[in-house]
Amino acid sequence: MASVFSKIIAREIPAHIVAETATCIAFLDINPLNYGHTLVVPKTEVDYLFDLDPDVLSDLMAFAQRVSKAIDKGGWGKRIGVVVIGLEVPHAHIHLVPINGMRDIEFSKEKLKLSNEELTAIAEQIRSNFI
């Protein structure tokens, strides 16, 4: 069965997509730790990040760098934290989270509850800064 991320890639379910290439896609996390929390995902459905083809992994990391620069311009944190957990969805992905300190990237803390309108505005801001 296709992962939820594969369904987003296929446009079978909606997402707040901020950037896309031939091999990767980035969209907002719907349960964010902070404004601008974005998932960077390879279009190839592989469960474990380090099982990706080396060229796809390289593309994913370079794409994540470009996305992080666009998020950073949003001013939601001092830095963009990077986390790979990979347990919640069986499709490799990278979390990019604006942070001001180490505790800002704790996944056990309560997530933000943002409206569709807020997510749309955040996505548009990131898209407008993506190069």
C-alpha positions in Angstrom: 0.0 0.0 0.0 1.3 3.5 -0.9 2.5 5.6 2.0 0.7 8.9 2.8 3.7 10.7 1.3 3.3 8.8 -2.0 -0.3 9.8 -2.0 0.7 13.5 -1.6 3.3 13.1 -4.4 0.6 11.6 -6.6 -1.8 14.5 -5.6 -4.3 11.9 -4.3 -4.5 13.8 -1.0 -3.9 17.6 -0.4 -0.8 19.1 1.1 0.8 22.5 1.4 3.6 21.9 -1.1 6.4 24.5 -0.9 8.9 23.1 -3.5 9.4 20.3 -5.9 12.0 18.8 -8.3 12.0 15.7 -10.5 13.2 13.6 -7.6 12.0 15.4 -4.4 9.1 17.2 -2.8 8.8 19.5 0.2 5.5 20.2 2.1 4.5 21.5 5.4 4.1 19.2 8.4 0.4 19.3 9.4 1.4 18.8 13.0 4.3 21.3 13.2 6.7 21.9 16.0 7.1 25.5 14.8 5.9 27.7 12.0 7.7 26.6 8.8 8.2 23.0 9.9 8.6 21.3 6.5 9.1 17.7 5.4 11.5 16.9 2.6 10.7 13.6 0.8 12.2 11.7 -2.1 9.6 10.8 -4.7 10.8 7.2 -4.6 9.0 5.3 -1.9 11.8 3.8 0.2 11.2 3.3 4.0 14.7 4.0 5.3 16.7 7.0 4.4 20.0 5.2 4.1 18.5 2.6 1.8 18.0 5.3 -0.9 20.0 5.1 -4.0 23.1 7.3 -3.4 22.2 9.7 -6.2 18.7 10.1 -4.8 20.0 10.7 -1.3 22.4 13.3 -2.7 19.6 15.0 -4.5 17.5 14.9 -1.4 20.1 16.6 0.7 20.9 19.3 -1.8 17.1 19.9 -2.2 16.8 20.1 1.6 19.5 22.7 1.7 17.6 24.9 -0.8 14.3 24.4 1.1 16.0 25.3 4.4 17.3 28.6 3.0 13.7 29.4 1.9 12.3 28.5 5.4 15.1 30.5 7.1 14.0 33.7 5.4 10.6 33.3 7.2 12.3 34.4 10.4 10.7 31.7 12.6 14.0 30.7 14.3 17.7 31.3 14.6 18.5 28.2 12.7 16.9 25.4 10.8 17.1 22.1 12.7 17.3 18.9 10.8 15.9 15.6 12.1 15.6 12.2 10.5 13.5 9.8 12.6 11.7 7.8 9.9 9.4 5.7 12.2 6.1 7.5 11.8 5.7 7.1 8.1 7.3 4.2 6.1 8.7 6.6 3.5 12.1 8.3 3.9 11.9 11.9 5.0 13.7 14.8 6.6 12.2 17.3 9.0 13.3 20.9 8.7 12.3 22.8 11.8 13.0 26.5 12.6 14.5 26.5 16.1 15.9 28.9 18.6 17.2 26.3 21.0 17.6 22.5 21.5 14.2 22.1 23.1 12.4 23.5 20.1 13.0 20.2 18.2 11.6 17.8 20.8 9.0 15.7 19.1 7.3 14.8 22.4 6.2 18.4 23.0 2.7 19.6 22.0 2.4 20.5 18.3 1.0 23.7 17.0 -2.6 23.7 15.9 -2.7 25.8 12.7 -5.6 26.6 10.5 -5.6 25.8 6.8 -5.4 29.5 6.2 -2.3 29.8 8.4 -0.6 26.8 6.7 -1.5 28.3 3.2 0.2 31.6 4.2 3.3 29.9 5.6 3.6 27.7 2.5 3.3 30.7 0.2 6.0 32.6 2.1 8.4 29.6 1.8 7.5 29.2 -1.9 8.2 32.9 -2.6 11.7 32.5 -1.0 12.6 29.2 -2.8 15.4 29.6 -5.4 
